[in-house]
Amino acid sequence: PLGWAAYSDAFYTRRNVYLASFTIYIIGTVICGLSNSIWLLLAMRLVQACGASAVLSIGAGTISDVFHSLERGRAYGIFYLGPLVGPVIGPVIGGYVTDYLGWRWILWILAVIGGLILILIFFTFPETYLPPTNLPNPNNTTSNSQRRKRFDPTSPLRLLKYPNMSLVIVYISITFAVIYLQNTLVGPSFANIYHVSASTVGLIFLAPGTGYMIGSVIGGKWSDYVLIEAKKRNNGVGYPEMRLHSVWIGCFFISVSYICYGWFLEARLHIALPIIAMFTGGFSLVTVYNSVSTYLVDAFPGRSASAIAINNLTRSLAAALFTFVSVPFEKAVGIGSIYTIMICISFIGVFCLFVVSYKGKYWREKINSGIDE
């Protein structure tokens, strides 16, 4: 996603990135379906992932191009239904496809869907990213051709030097570590404690998935509402940090939900209780994630795709790390304690959001004035 985002922001294009990335995705998917060795399959899965990775960061950039800041929370909430709900319902659908048609049919279906989307983009999707006609920095008069010479696929990483970016990323990374910790441990936890089958464990994932779906839509509307009301109280003047005031209720319920979830399992209470906690945790987490991700889009105009690419990279690294250590961690401290420890760590991230909500405006003004260049 870093390379796609850097290309999009440097060359002022979203459409071309969609066309190129979906083409790569389809090629990788088709060869995966034709593969007759594990090494070819793994290599083409990598190609497939490279193509698919563009949508998250470039999609956020498209939202920034098309929607006003007061509408972005709602738009981003709808957009993010895909990457949040897909991993929940995908395994359920994939299981049935594999049972009745074979695993290769999963790839054929994905290739067909990708092809249809590529055709729709080619014939109906216009370019949404227009080069700015005036730039805030009077020294920044570089032409498009000169800017292209400076294209650097790692340029999004430079955004981490800005404190409002790096502090928000800390919170996002911690919360996604909690999500993937839970996703990894759901199977063994429910199988060992409640003796449920593998298919039932798959259905249990629908609880957080439903929370994600509802929370994504409601959270987007709530985020926009808080920003609109804050702007009214400030004599019609709004700025991105106002949106962060929508996260505090969600942060509280995230903590309560995941701590209760862990100790419900530890105490072996009725299976409905941890499932309810999974729903409320998923709902609360997405309402917060929607707000902080939309904040990144608002806070870095012109580099929104790069900002979301950094977001995706860091949360994915955190998720991978905690997926790897989750089982030995749980065996060492217990299921209840592991979630209590993770929520205590998440308070660091909440403090980071608090700091950004009050200092972010000053930092952005400093960046825009060129003091921090």
C-alpha positions in Angstrom: 0.0 0.0 0.0 2.9 2.4 0.5 3.9 2.3 -3.1 0.4 2.7 -4.4 -0.3 5.6 -2.1 2.9 7.4 -2.9 2.3 7.0 -6.6 -1.3 8.2 -6.3 -0.3 11.3 -4.3 2.7 12.1 -6.5 1.0 11.6 -9.9 -2.4 13.1 -8.9 -4.3 9.9 -9.9 -6.7 7.5 -8.2 -8.2 5.9 -11.3 -4.9 4.7 -12.8 -4.0 3.1 -9.5 -7.3 1.2 -9.4 -6.9 0.0 -12.9 -3.3 -1.2 -12.4 -3.9 -2.8 -9.0 -7.0 -4.7 -10.0 -5.2 -6.0 -13.1 -2.4 -7.3 -11.0 -4.9 -8.7 -8.5 -6.8 -10.6 -11.2 -3.5 -12.0 -12.8 -2.3 -13.2 -9.4 -5.7 -14.8 -8.6 -6.0 -16.6 -11.9 -2.5 -18.1 -11.6 -3.2 -19.1 -8.0 -6.2 -21.1 -9.3 -4.0 -22.7 -11.9 -1.1 -23.5 -9.6 0.1 -27.0 -9.1 2.7 -26.4 -6.5 2.7 -24.8 -3.1 5.6 -22.4 -4.0 3.8 -21.1 -7.0 0.6 -20.7 -5.0 2.5 -18.7 -2.3 4.2 -16.5 -4.8 1.0 -15.7 -6.6 -0.8 -15.0 -3.3 1.9 -12.4 -2.7 1.2 -10.9 -6.2 -2.6 -11.1 -5.4 -2.1 -9.3 -2.1 0.0 -6.5 -3.8 -2.8 -5.8 -6.1 -5.5 -5.9 -3.5 -3.6 -3.7 -1.1 -4.2 -0.5 -3.1 -7.9 -0.3 -2.4 -7.7 0.6 1.3 -5.4 3.5 1.0 -6.6 4.8 -2.4 -10.2 4.3 -1.4 -9.7 6.6 1.6 -8.0 9.1 -0.8 -11.1 8.9 -3.1 -13.4 9.7 -0.1 -11.2 12.7 0.7 -11.5 13.9 -3.0 -15.3 13.5 -3.2 -16.7 14.2 0.2 -16.7 17.4 2.3 -15.0 17.0 5.7 -18.5 17.1 7.4 -19.6 14.1 5.4 -16.4 12.0 5.5 -17.2 10.1 8.7 -20.4 8.6 7.2 -18.7 7.9 3.9 -15.7 6.3 5.5 -18.0 4.2 7.7 -19.7 2.7 4.7 -16.4 2.2 2.8 -14.9 0.4 5.7 -17.7 -2.2 5.9 -15.8 -4.2 3.3 -12.4 -4.7 5.0 -14.0 -5.2 8.4 -16.8 -7.6 7.5 -15.0 -9.4 4.7 -12.7 -11.3 7.0 -15.6 -12.4 9.1 -18.0 -13.7 6.4 -15.3 -14.7 3.9 -14.3 -17.9 5.8 -17.9 -18.9 6.2 -18.6 -18.5 2.5 -15.3 -20.0 1.5 -15.9 -23.1 3.6 -19.2 -23.9 1.8 -17.6 -23.2 -1.6 -14.7 -25.5 -0.8 -17.0 -28.3 0.5 -19.3 -28.2 -2.6 -17.0 -27.0 -5.4 -13.4 -27.3 -4.3 -10.9 -24.7 -3.1 -9.9 -23.5 -6.6 -13.5 -22.2 -7.1 -12.8 -19.7 -4.4 -10.2 -18.2 -6.7 -12.3 -18.4 -9.8 -15.1 -16.5 -8.1 -12.7 -13.9 -6.8 -11.2 -13.5 -10.3 -14.6 -13.0 -11.8 -15.6 -10.4 -9.2 -12.3 -8.6 -9.7 -12.8 -8.6 -13.4 -16.3 -7.1 -13.1 -15.0 -4.4 -10.8 -12.2 -3.6 -13.2 -14.7 -3.2 -16.1 -16.9 -1.0 -14.0 -14.0 1.2 -13.0 -12.7 1.5 -16.6 -16.1 2.5 -18.1 -17.7 4.4 -15.2 -15.2 5.7 -12.7 -13.8 9.2 -13.4 -10.5 10.6 -12.0 -11.3 12.2 -8.6 -7.9 13.5 -7.7 -7.3 16.9 -9.3 -4.0 18.7 -8.9 -4.2 21.7 -6.5 -4.5 25.1 -8.2 -2.9 26.9 -5.3 -0.5 25.5 -2.7 -0.2 27.0 0.9 3.6 27.1 0.7 4.6 29.9 -1.8 8.0 28.1 -2.3 6.2 25.0 -3.5 5.8 25.8 -7.2 7.0 22.5 -8.5 5.3 21.3 -11.7 3.7 18.0 -12.1 6.6 16.7 -14.2 9.1 17.8 -11.6 7.1 16.2 -8.9 7.0 12.9 -10.7 10.8 12.9 -10.7 10.6 13.0 -6.9 8.3 9.9 -6.7 9.5 7.8 -3.8 7.4 4.7 -2.8 8.6 5.0 0.8 7.6 8.7 1.1 4.5 7.9 3.2 6.8 6.8 6.0 8.0 10.4 6.4 4.5 11.3 7.7 5.5 9.5 10.9 7.7 12.4 11.9 4.6 14.4 12.6 3.4 13.9 16.1 -0.3 14.0 15.3 0.2 11.1 12.8 2.5 9.0 15.0 0.4 9.3 18.2 -2.8 8.3 16.4 -0.9 5.4 14.8 0.0 4.2 18.3 -3.6 3.9 19.3 -4.7 2.2 16.1 -1.8 -0.3 16.3 -2.7 -1.3 19.9 -6.4 -1.7 19.2 -5.8 -3.9 16.2 -3.4 -5.9 18.2 -6.4 -6.6 20.6 -8.6 -7.5 17.6 -6.2 -10.1 16.2 -5.3 -11.4 19.6 -9.0 -12.2 20.0 -9.4 -13.6 16.5 -6.5 -16.0 17.1 -7.7 -17.2 20.5 -11.5 -17.5 19.7 -11.2 -21.0 18.3 -9.1 -22.6 21.0 -10.9 -20.7 23.8 -14.5 -21.6 22.8 -13.5 -25.2 21.8 -11.7 -25.8 25.2 -14.2 -24.1 27.4 -17.6 -24.7 25.7 -16.6 -27.8 23.6 -18.1 -26.3 20.4 -17.4 -27.6 16.9 -15.3 -25.8 14.4 -18.3 -24.8 12.4 -19.9 -23.2 15.5 -16.7 -21.3 16.1 -17.1 -19.9 12.6 -20.6 -18.7 13.5 -19.4 -17.1 16.7 -17.3 -14.7 14.5 -20.6 -13.3 13.3 -21.0 -11.5 16.6 -18.0 -9.1 16.2 -18.8 -9.0 12.5 -22.3 -7.7 13.2 -20.8 -5.2 15.6 -18.4 -4.0 12.9 -21.2 -3.5 10.4 -23.5 -1.6 12.7 -20.7 0.3 14.4 -19.2 1.4 11.1 -22.4 3.0 9.9 -23.5 4.5 13.2 -19.9 5.5 14.1 -19.6 7.4 10.9 -22.8 9.4 11.5 -21.8 10.0 15.1 -18.4 11.2 14.1 -19.8 13.7 11.6 -22.5 14.8 14.1 -19.8 15.6 16.8 -17.8 17.6 14.2 -20.8 19.6 13.0 -21.9 20.4 16.6 -18.4 21.4 17.6 -18.2 23.7 14.5 -21.4 25.4 15.5 -20.1 26.1 19.0 -17.0 27.6 17.5 -18.8 30.2 15.4 -18.8 28.1 12.3 -15.1 27.4 12.3 -14.1 23.7 12.3 -10.9 21.8 12.3 -10.0 18.1 12.1 -9.2 17.6 15.8 -12.9 18.4 16.7 -13.7 14.9 15.3 -11.6 13.2 17.9 -14.0 14.2 20.6 -16.4 11.6 19.3 -14.1 8.7 20.4 -14.3 8.9 24.2 -17.5 6.9 24.7 -16.2 4.2 22.4 -12.9 4.0 24.1 -14.7 3.4 27.4 -16.8 0.6 26.1 -13.9 -1.0 24.3 -12.1 -1.4 27.6 -15.2 -2.7 29.4 -16.1 -5.1 26.6 -12.8 -6.8 26.2 -12.0 -7.0 29.9 -15.5 -8.6 30.5 -14.9 -10.9 27.5 -11.7 -12.2 28.9 -13.1 -12.8 32.4 -16.3 -14.3 31.2 -14.3 -16.9 29.5 -12.0 -17.3 32.5 -15.0 -17.9 34.7 -16.7 -20.2 32.2 -19.9 -18.3 32.3 -22.7 -18.9 29.9 -21.5 -18.8 26.3 -23.9 -16.0 25.4 -22.0 -13.5 27.7 -18.7 -13.6 25.9 -20.5 -13.5 22.5 -22.3 -10.3 23.6 -19.0 -8.9 24.8 -17.6 -9.6 21.3 -20.4 -7.7 19.7 -20.1 -4.7 21.9 -16.3 -4.7 21.6 -16.5 -4.8 17.9 -19.2 -2.1 17.7 -17.2 0.2 20.0 -13.9 -0.4 18.4 -15.1 0.4 14.9 -16.8 3.6 16.0 -13.5 4.8 17.3 -11.5 3.5 14.4 -13.8 5.3 12.0 -13.2 8.6 13.7 -9.4 8.4 14.0 -9.0 7.2 10.4 -11.2 10.0 9.1 -9.1 12.4 11.2 -6.0 11.2 9.3 -7.8 11.9 6.0 -8.8 15.4 7.2 -5.5 16.3 8.8 -3.3 15.5 5.8 -5.1 16.9 2.7 -3.3 16.0 -0.5 -1.6 13.1 1.2 -4.7 11.2 2.5 -3.8 8.0 0.6 -0.3 8.1 2.1 -1.7 8.7 5.6 -4.1 5.7 5.4 -1.3 3.6 3.9 0.8 4.2 7.0 -2.2 3.4 9.1 -2.7 0.1 7.3 1.0 -0.8 7.4 1.4 -0.2 11.2 -1.8 -1.9 12.2 -1.0 -4.9 10.1 2.5 -5.2 11.6 0.9 -5.0 15.1 -1.7 -7.6 14.2 0.9 -10.0 12.8 3.1 -9.7 15.9 0.2 -10.4 18.3 -1.1 -13.2 16.2 2.3 -14.8 16.5 2.6 -14.4 20.3 -1.1 -14.7 21.3 -1.1 -18.5 22.1 2.1 -18.6 24.3 1.0 -15.3 25.9 -2.4 -16.7 26.8 -0.8 -19.9 28.2 1.5 -17.9 30.4 -1.0 -15.5 32.0 -4.5 -16.9 31.4 -7.3 -15.8 29.2 -8.7 -13.2 31.6 -5.4 -11.6 32.4 -4.3 -11.3 28.8 -7.2 -9.0 27.9 -6.8 -7.0 31.1 -3.1 -6.5 30.2 -3.9 -5.5 26.6 -6.5 -3.0 27.7 -4.1 -1.5 30.2 -1.6 -1.1 27.4 -4.4 0.5 25.3 -4.7 3.3 27.8 -1.4 4.6 26.4 -3.1 4.9 23.1 -6.1 6.7 24.6 -3.8 9.2 26.2 -2.1 9.7 22.8 -5.5 10.5 21.3 -6.2 12.9 24.1 -3.0 14.7 23.4 -3.7 15.0 19.7 -7.2 16.3 20.3 -5.7 19.3 22.1 -2.3 19.8 20.5 -3.0 18.5 17.0 -4.3 21.9 15.7 -1.1 23.6 16.8 1.1 20.9 15.2 -0.8 21.1 11.9 -0.4 24.8 11.8 3.3 24.5 12.5 3.6 21.9 9.7 1.7 24.0 7.2 3.7 27.2 8.0 6.8 25.3 7.0 8.4 25.5 10.5 8.5 21.8 10.8 9.8 21.1 7.3 
